[in-house]
Amino acid sequence: MPHSNSALKRFRQDDKRRVRNRSRKAEIRTAFKRVLSAVEQNDAVLARRELSIAQQKLDKAAFKRVLHPNTSARQK
C-alpha cells in the first residue's frame, strides 16, 4: 500500500479507472458477440444495427483512451 497522501489518492483513482475501463471493454466484447450472432443467423438488418453499435463503442473507447486508437481501427 502507498504511504503518502498523493500516492493514496493515485491508488484510489487508478482503482476507479480500472473498474470503469474493464466494464467498457466487456461492453465492446458483448457488442462483437451480438454482431457475430446476427451474422450467423443471416439477419442483415440486425447485423448492420449491431455493427453500428459496436463501432460507436469502439470509437468512444478509443477517444477515452480505454483502447489505443489503432486497436479500435483494426477491430473495426
C-alpha positions in Angstrom: 0.0 0.0 0.0 1.1 3.5 -0.7 2.2 5.7 2.2 1.9 9.3 1.1 -1.4 11.1 0.7 -0.8 11.7 -3.0 0.1 8.1 -3.6 -3.1 7.0 -1.8 -5.2 9.3 -3.9 -3.5 8.0 -7.1 -4.2 4.4 -5.9 -7.9 5.3 -5.4 -8.1 7.0 -8.8 -6.4 4.0 -10.5 -8.8 1.6 -8.9 -11.9 3.6 -10.1 -10.5 3.8 -13.6 -9.6 0.1 -13.8 -13.2 -0.8 -12.9 -14.6 1.6 -15.4 -12.3 0.5 -18.2 -13.0 -3.2 -17.6 -16.7 -2.6 -17.9 -16.2 -0.7 -21.1 -14.1 -3.4 -22.6 -16.7 -6.0 -21.6 -19.4 -4.0 -23.4 -17.3 -4.0 -26.5 -16.8 -7.8 -26.4 -20.5 -8.2 -25.9 -21.2 -6.0 -28.9 -18.9 -8.1 -31.0 -20.6 -11.3 -29.9 -24.0 -9.8 -30.9 -22.7 -8.8 -34.3 -21.3 -12.3 -34.9 -24.6 -13.9 -33.7 -26.6 -11.8 -36.1 -24.3 -12.7 -39.0 -24.6 -16.4 -38.1 -28.4 -16.0 -38.2 -28.2 -14.4 -41.6 -30.1 -11.4 -40.3 -28.6 -8.5 -42.3 -30.7 -5.7 -40.8 -29.9 -6.8 -37.2 -26.2 -7.3 -38.1 -25.9 -3.8 -39.5 -27.5 -2.3 -36.4 -25.3 -4.3 -34.1 -22.2 -3.4 -36.1 -23.1 0.3 -35.9 -23.4 0.0 -32.1 -20.1 -1.9 -31.8 -18.3 0.7 -33.9 -19.7 3.5 -31.7 -18.5 1.7 -28.6 -15.0 1.2 -30.2 -14.8 4.9 -31.2 -15.8 6.0 -27.7 -13.3 3.7 -26.1 -10.5 5.0 -28.3 -11.5 8.6 -27.7 -11.4 8.0 -23.9 -8.1 6.1 -24.3 -9.5 2.9 -22.9 -8.2 1.3 -26.1 -5.5 2.5 -28.3 -6.9 4.2 -31.4 -5.1 1.8 -33.7 -6.6 -1.1 -31.9 -10.0 0.4 -32.4 -9.4 0.9 -36.1 -8.0 -2.6 -36.5 -11.0 -4.2 -34.8 -13.5 -2.3 -37.0 
